[in-house]
Amino acid sequence: MTIDLIVFDFDGTLFDTSEDITKAMNFALNKAGLPPASRTKVWSSTGDGTSLLVKRILGKNNKHLHDTVLNDFIEYHSSHCADYTKLVEGVPDVLEKFKTKKMVILSNKYKEFIDKILKKFEMDRYFSAIYGKESFSKSKPHPYPLLYTIKKMKVTAKKTIFVGDSLNDILISKNANVKCFIIPSNVTPIEKIEELKPYKILENIKELVNFIK
């Protein structure tokens, strides 16, 4: 298919950020006198922004600590968001392959963290725009951020695809009438992904080259 715009999710799609997110979370939990959370628990709780991540980890019994833990998480993560983060396999090849196309990052992660990681890995040059949690008043899966991006890039939904790894990526795509390619990263059980029927489920991001001209 002929595509003019590729919109990427960030965490789990372009970068494996799970260890740095977990370390920031456990720093904040420890400071609050709470036990650490496992990497699996933290990673499976991501996708809807940092505030909801903290809420899910704290649960009902510790919800009164939300603002304190959130602030400590952000403060720590701001300086340590790329200590252990690594590129997802195949991402550099895909970005280089499609460098003549418009490519945008649309994530529920704070843009501050995205910018720092991209700069460290010298990947920012590939993207026409980078949108994070604070970029819009509404977040994934609401269609507004994606519809805005399509309009801003002066393309059509028909010639746009969304590449992600989780339910929100499928939902925002469906809500904006955009084809969605999913590469599972264990954030969401594969069964739930299959239930929502994205356009394609890939094993590796490199498979995109088989579908896009």
N, C-alpha and C positions, 0 to 999 in steps of 0.2 A: 504494500500500500504506500501511497505517496503521502508523506507527513511533513507539515511545516513547523510544528511545535511539539517538543517533547517536554512534559512536565514531570519532574521527579520528586518523590518523597525523599527524605534525608536519612533519618535513623533506620538502619536495617536494610535500606535500599541502596544507598551509595556508600555509607560508612557503617561499620560495626562499632557502635558507641557504647555497647552494653556494659563493659567493664568500668569505664569512666563514670557512667550514670550510677552504677551500683556503688562505687567508691564514694561518690558525692552524697548519695542517699545515706549510706552507712556512717559517714562522717556526721551528718546532721542528726541521725538517730542516736548515735553515741553521745553527742553533745546534749541531747535531750534526755539521756539516761535510759534509752530504750535498746533492746537487743537488735543485732544486725539482721538485715533481710537478705535472702539468697539472691544470687544473680538471676536465677530463673524467675523468681517472684517479681523482682524489680522490672526485668525486661518484659514480662507478660503484662505488666501494669502500665506500660508506656503507650503512647499513641495519641493521647488527648491533651497533651500539654503538662507542664511540670506541676501545676496546682492539683490536677486530678491524680497525677502519679502519687504525690504525697498523700492525698486523701485516701487512696486505695491501700497504700502501705500502712498507714496509721490505723485504719479501720475505725469502728465506732467508739471503741474504748479510749482512744487517744486523739480524737478529733479536735480537742481543745488545744492541742499542740501544733495544729496545722500551720499557722502563720510563722511560728518560730522555726519549725523544721524547714518550711519552704524557704525562708530567708537564708538560713544556714546552708541549705542545699545550693541555692543560687550563688551565694558568696564563694563557696568552695569550688563549685563547678566552673565559675567564671575564670578561675586561675588554673583549673585542672581538667578542662573539657577535652583535651587531646593528648593526655599522657599515654594512654593505652589504646586509643582509638586507631582503627586501621581501615583501609579501603576494602570494600567488598570485592571479592575476586571478579575480575573481568571489567570492572568499572573504568579504569583508565583507557582500555582498548575501545570500549563503547563510546566514551566521550570524544575520543580522538576520531573515531569513525564518523560521528555525526556532528563534528565541529562546525560544519557549514550551515547547520540548521539552528533555529532558535531553540535554546534549552533554558528551562527555568526550574528553580527549586521552590516547592510549595510544601511547607512543613508546619506542624504544630509545635516544633521546637523553637525556642527563642532565637531570633536572628543573630543576636550577639554571639551565641555559641557556634552557629553555622558558619558565620564569617571567620571566626578564629580557626576553626578546623580546616576550612577550605584554604585559608591563607597558609597554614602550616604545610599542607600537602600540595600547594601551588595548583589548585584545581579551580580557583575562582574565575580564571580566564575563560572558562568554557560557558559561563552562564550569562544570559541577557538580563536576568533579574533574579533576586533571591528574596523570598517572602517567608517570614516566620510567624510565630504566634501573635506577636504584637503588631504585625503589619496590617491586620484587618480586625474589625469589630466582631466578626464571625469567623469560626474556625471549621476545619474539616470535621464532620462530613457535610456541613452546609455548602451549597454550590457556589455561593458568592465569590470566595477567593479564586476559584478556578474560572468562573465566568469573567471576572475582572481581568485575570491574567490573559485569557484568550482575546479579550477586547484590547487590552494594552499592547499585546504583541501583534495586533492587526492581522489575525488569522481567523479561521473558522473552527467550530467544534469538530466538524467532520474531518479536518486535517490536523487534529490534535490528539495526542495520546497521553495517558497518565501512567507512570511506572511507579509501583509501590510494593508494599509487603503485607499490608494489613486490611482489616475490614473498612476502616475509614477511607482508605484509598479507593476501594471498590465503590463505596457509597457515594463519595463526592463525584466520582466519575459518572455513575449512573444518574445522579441528580443533575449533572451538567450535560448529559447526553454525549459523553466522551468515552472512547474505548479505553479499557484498563488492562494493563499487563501486570500480573502479580508474580513476584519472585519471593516465596515464603521464607521468613527468617526466624520462625518459631515464636514470633510475637503472638500470632493467632493460630490456633489449631487448623490444620489443613482441611478438616471436615467442614469447619465454618466458612472457610474461604470458598470451598467447592459449592456450598449451599447458595452463596450469593452469585455464583456464576459470572466471574469477570470474563472479559473478552478472551484472554489467554492466561494460563498458569504456566510459568516457565521454571525450569530447574536452575538456570543460570542467566544472569543479565546479558551475557554474550549472545544468547539466542535471539535477542532483539534484531540483530542484523539480518536474520532470516525473514523478517516480516516487513521491514521498513526500507523504503527507497530514499 
